[in-house]
């Protein structure tokens, strides 16, 4: 009998056998055939459906809703692909916004912020910069950059932080677009974004030298909070940003 066993499917799909059994029990993914002994055998159409299931599950859809979506007779494979493409684009947009919120909020934690609790939530969402203030002071406290940043940001209000967040978002989006198109990190386009990023920090926080900027780039990879969010936008983006910053700094020497 042709097809794949439940163990084979579980192995190359990255799920457990128990998960596949559950999908079968609830009617989400039932194998096309069974052996005389009752063992499940999965055919190519079953694997196609599993791919769809795993995609929608990754995006947070409940299993019951996934069943409804996939069993809709009016939706063909091309429609599913268009829908998935749109869902991915929306998710990327949300993740890019999250990266910016975390990055700006962590920068705010370094410098101290002068916002009301409501304003902090409106700018940073559920991320609380003050939770990282002690760590930030231990890491950077007493340095000229720290003192300059605290002096500047002590007068920043909600509109200032929203402007910082929007500007930072444009930079992340620019890097992500270049990365998605395969433009090398050492290219003129990517290093130009790096230079804009350095100017963004210098304009809002402290004089960001090329040496300091290169150190920040390394932190974006080494600090899992930065790396995790950049990698959420695109796997490899954190390293790409670090390399673009390093290339820009190297060219200036």
C-alpha positions in Angstrom: 0.0 0.0 0.0 1.4 3.4 -1.0 1.4 6.5 1.2 3.1 7.5 4.4 2.7 6.1 7.9 1.7 8.3 10.8 5.2 8.2 12.1 6.7 9.3 8.9 4.3 12.2 8.5 4.9 13.3 12.1 8.7 13.3 11.6 8.8 15.4 8.5 6.0 17.7 9.5 7.5 18.4 12.9 4.5 17.3 14.9 3.8 14.5 17.3 2.0 11.2 16.4 -0.4 12.1 19.2 -1.2 15.4 17.4 -2.0 13.6 14.2 -4.2 11.1 16.0 -6.1 14.0 17.6 -6.6 15.7 14.2 -8.0 12.4 12.9 -10.4 12.1 15.9 -11.9 15.6 15.5 -12.2 15.3 11.7 -9.6 17.9 10.9 -7.2 15.6 9.1 -8.2 12.0 8.5 -5.9 9.8 6.4 -7.1 8.7 3.0 -6.4 5.0 3.7 -5.8 2.5 6.4 -4.1 -0.8 6.3 -5.9 -4.1 6.9 -4.6 -3.9 10.5 -6.1 -0.4 10.9 -2.9 1.6 10.6 -3.2 5.1 9.1 -1.7 5.8 5.7 -1.4 9.4 4.4 -1.6 10.3 0.7 -0.3 13.4 -1.0 -3.7 15.3 -0.6 -3.6 14.6 3.1 -0.1 16.1 3.3 -1.4 19.2 1.4 -4.2 19.6 3.9 -1.8 19.1 6.9 0.3 21.9 5.5 -2.7 24.2 5.5 -3.6 23.1 9.0 -0.2 23.9 10.3 -0.1 27.3 8.6 -3.4 28.4 10.1 -2.5 26.9 13.5 0.8 28.9 13.4 -1.3 32.1 12.9 -3.3 31.2 16.0 -6.5 30.0 14.5 -8.5 27.5 16.7 -8.7 24.0 15.3 -12.5 24.2 15.0 -12.2 27.3 12.8 -9.5 25.7 10.7 -11.8 22.8 10.0 -14.5 25.2 8.9 -12.1 27.1 6.6 -10.6 24.1 5.0 -14.0 22.4 4.4 -15.5 25.4 2.7 -16.5 24.1 -0.7 -16.3 27.6 -2.2 -12.6 28.0 -1.4 -10.0 26.5 -3.7 -6.2 26.1 -3.2 -5.4 29.4 -5.0 -7.8 31.3 -2.6 -6.1 29.7 0.4 -2.8 30.9 -0.9 -4.0 34.5 -1.4 -5.6 34.5 2.1 -2.4 33.1 3.7 -0.3 35.7 1.9 -2.5 38.5 3.2 -2.5 37.0 6.7 1.3 36.8 6.6 1.6 40.4 5.5 -0.6 41.5 8.3 1.5 39.5 10.8 4.7 40.9 9.5 3.3 44.4 9.9 2.3 43.6 13.5 5.7 42.1 14.3 7.5 45.1 12.8 5.4 47.4 15.0 6.3 45.2 18.0 10.0 45.4 17.2 9.8 49.2 17.2 7.8 49.3 20.4 10.3 47.1 22.2 13.3 48.9 20.8 12.0 52.4 21.6 10.7 51.3 25.0 14.1 49.8 25.9 15.8 53.0 24.8 13.3 54.8 27.0 14.3 52.6 29.9 17.9 53.6 29.5 17.1 57.3 29.6 14.2 57.7 31.9 10.7 58.7 30.6 8.4 61.5 31.6 5.0 60.0 30.7 1.8 59.3 32.6 0.8 55.6 33.0 -1.9 56.1 30.3 0.6 57.7 27.9 3.1 55.0 28.5 0.5 52.4 27.5 -0.6 54.4 24.5 3.0 54.6 23.2 4.5 51.3 24.3 1.5 49.0 24.7 2.0 46.4 27.4 5.8 46.7 27.5 6.9 48.5 30.6 10.2 50.4 30.2 10.5 51.0 33.9 10.8 47.2 34.5 14.2 47.4 32.7 15.3 50.7 34.2 17.6 49.2 36.9 19.3 46.9 34.4 19.7 49.8 32.0 21.4 51.9 34.7 23.7 49.1 35.7 24.7 48.7 32.0 25.0 52.3 31.0 24.8 54.5 34.1 27.4 57.1 34.5 28.5 57.1 30.8 28.5 60.4 28.8 25.8 58.9 26.5 23.7 57.9 29.5 23.9 61.4 31.0 23.2 63.1 27.7 20.2 60.9 27.0 18.7 61.5 30.4 19.1 65.2 29.9 17.4 65.2 26.5 14.6 62.8 27.2 13.6 64.2 30.6 11.6 66.8 28.7 10.1 64.4 26.1 6.3 64.0 26.1 3.9 61.6 24.4 4.2 63.3 21.0 8.0 63.1 21.1 8.0 59.4 21.9 5.4 58.7 19.2 7.6 60.5 16.7 10.6 58.4 17.8 8.6 55.3 17.5 7.3 56.2 14.0 10.8 57.1 12.8 12.3 53.9 14.2 9.5 51.9 12.5 10.4 53.4 9.1 14.0 52.2 9.6 13.0 48.7 10.5 10.6 48.5 7.6 13.4 49.7 5.2 15.8 47.1 6.5 13.2 44.4 6.3 12.3 45.3 2.7 16.0 45.2 1.6 16.5 41.9 3.4 13.4 40.3 1.8 14.7 41.4 -1.6 18.1 39.8 -1.0 20.0 43.1 -1.0 23.4 42.5 0.7 23.9 44.0 4.2 27.1 45.6 2.9 25.3 47.3 0.0 25.0 51.1 -0.3 21.2 50.8 0.3 21.5 48.8 3.5 24.4 51.0 4.9 22.4 54.1 4.0 19.6 52.9 6.3 22.3 52.2 9.0 23.5 55.8 8.7 19.9 57.0 9.0 19.6 54.8 12.1 22.8 56.3 13.6 21.4 59.8 12.9 18.1 58.8 14.5 19.9 57.9 17.7 22.1 61.1 17.6 19.1 63.3 17.0 16.9 61.9 19.8 19.2 60.5 22.5 23.0 61.1 22.3 25.8 61.5 19.9 26.1 58.1 18.4 29.6 57.5 17.2 30.3 54.8 14.6 32.0 52.8 17.4 28.9 53.1 19.7 26.7 52.3 16.8 28.6 49.1 15.9 28.3 48.1 19.6 24.5 48.6 19.4 24.4 46.4 16.3 26.2 43.6 18.2 23.6 44.0 21.0 20.7 43.6 18.6 22.0 40.1 18.0 23.4 39.2 21.5 20.4 40.5 23.5 17.7 38.0 23.0 14.9 40.6 23.5 16.1 42.5 20.5 17.1 39.4 18.5 13.8 37.6 19.2 11.7 40.5 17.8 13.8 41.1 14.7 13.8 37.4 14.0 10.0 37.4 14.4 9.8 39.7 11.4 12.2 37.6 9.3 14.7 34.9 10.3 18.2 36.4 10.0 17.1 40.0 10.1 18.9 40.8 13.4 22.2 39.6 11.9 21.5 41.5 8.7 21.0 44.8 10.7 24.1 44.2 12.7 26.1 43.5 9.5 24.7 46.6 7.8 25.7 48.8 10.8 29.1 47.2 11.0 29.7 47.8 7.2 28.6 51.4 7.6 31.0 51.9 10.5 33.8 50.2 8.7 33.4 52.4 5.7 33.6 55.5 7.8 37.0 54.5 9.3 
